[in-house]
């Protein structure tokens, strides 16, 4: 009976950790959506809201990381339970960094809003890549919640689409800067925003790779996309 109680408590601890990771992920997802909306409308109040949430995000990272360490020390978990705790600790690091990138988008938006010349730059690729990044982050969190390796493998494939939009924007921006020098200051801010979105896509991909690690027990971080899919799907 005592063993059953201990097992039940351990399951509760693991569930609480995952719930906290998902809560933190939801905050980062909200930050990204708000940051992109602030950019679309040059809404400085919304940009300030994104920037202000950094402290809350940092506190959540510290709390979850500490709890993961305490559970490992107390329970000495093995196999998949240990992998889940280690993955949760790595997940919150990626989420905190993704939140930092959302904050950078908001800060750059404030700068662009004060430069009328910069507002004439066509940012279609940035808007599209921001939508893509938000979508794969959402799906990565869902895959983490369900340990869905098929969805995780799909996310890794789709991150390339964000990279393609980033490269397309760089090419267009270089041409526009050469033709319209007065936009150079804001152009560099947009370049920073595009880079932040690309990095958020990378962090979402890292979350997807952690799903495969927990479910399959294989570290797929440095595998090719084809090798990763074979590991994830067993092909």
Secondary structure, 3 states (H helix, E strand, C coil): CHHHHHHHHHHHHHHHHHHHHHHHHHHHHHHHHHHHHHHHHCCHHHHHHHHHCHHHHHHHHHHHHHHHHHHHHHHCCCHHHHHHHHHHHHHHHHHHHHHHHHHHHHHHHHHHHCCHHHHHCCCHHHHHHHHHHHHHHHHHHHHHHHCCHHHHHHHHHHHHHHHHHHHHHHHHHHHHHHHCHHHHHHHHHHHHHHHHHHHHHHHHHHHHHHHHHHHHCCCCCCCCHHHHHHHHHCC
